[in-house]
Amino acid sequence: MRYIDFRSDTVTKPTPEMRKAMYEAEVGDDVLGDDPTVRRLESLASEIFKKEAALFFPSGSMANAAAVKVHTNEGDEIIVEERSHIYLMEMGHLSFISRVIPRPIPSSRGNLDIEFMEKTIRKVRRYYIPKTSLVCLENTHNYWGGSIVDIKNLKEVYDLAKNYGLKVHIDGARIFNASVATGIPVYEYAKYADSVMFSLSKGLCAPVGSMLVGDKDFIDEARRIRKLLGGGMRQVGVLAAAGIVALTKMVDRLKEDHQKAKMLAGGLKNIGYDIDPDDFPTNIIILKVKDAALFVEKLKENGILALPISPNEVRFVTHNDISFEDIERCLNVCDSLIASL
Ligand SMILES: Cc1ncc(COP(=O)(O)O)c(C=O)c1O
């Protein structure tokens, strides 16, 4: 049976153009700084984000881990959103690698409450009180259903952070989804951050890779940490070549993924599921059901893959390898299941 795979946009296969670019890529030893294709990808990323420098990573988790390590000292406290990927889904690298204390705070679908954030920042300086040194945001926000952090909220967070001398890092694994949905260029979002991570391997369809952008000193240090974490790669231009196609050819296409998500959410609501399509502005939908594990099992029996993310929430992610006809098929299956679940 051919499965329609809604588990994540990470399941996307590289496009034929990517495979050709990978085959033809000019390569060199990147640890020695010799890979011209990686250099090209990194310059492209720093131009697009209007940051001084960029660095290619094997994964978003490693790029996030390196960013936190560079921005903090052991024992610092860092503010994270309570449902964020960096806090919940990255193997606890905050404490395992950077040895910082995460201070999770609530949000309105990823938008931080500025008063709450201000209260959270440690103001009293005594030797036994940890120092708050970093705030991390996620845009778009995965576990809030691809929600967008408003640029106004980002600016407020950034201004407040700067008042107290904190760094700001954006986990922008899907920041191009935010940009395509709002029309705001990614460099505008990046203005309000010291560093941004974004993924090439999700909706942009590259097989592997994420980028970290920031100022030159930050990226020089992140390069050292990347090597320490085992992320120094050799003739990695074969992967960077796909990343260049991702950045130059695949961004505008994300709007189709958003249309597919709208069609899915709207269809589910019409069938009678408890869902508000307006909650899902990009390519991720989170559906509340009675029993997520059972629902996902029934979907699978009918050729649909989705991910249970809590006992009563199922996540659907739209992407390049799902067509509008696939959405219709999924809706037909969900229609047939609603009575029995
Ligand atoms: C919001 C967010 N940040 C970071 C990551 C980590 O990326 P990777 O899987 O490349 O480590 C993911 C992966 O799904 C993600 O959704």
The ligand as an ORCA input file, in Angstrom:
! r2SCAN-3c Opt
* xyz 0 1
  C      10.869     23.557     15.500
  C      11.990     22.578     15.314
  N      13.214     22.907     15.715
  C      14.249     22.087     15.569
  C      14.097     20.855     14.975
  C      15.292     19.948     14.885
  O      15.710     19.690     13.591
  P      16.476     18.324     13.252
  O      15.462     17.250     13.145
  O      17.161     18.641     11.943
  O      17.468     18.080     14.353
  C      12.835     20.452     14.542
  C      12.648     19.117     13.917
  O      11.567     18.636     13.697
  C      11.741     21.339     14.713
  O      10.496     21.006     14.336
*
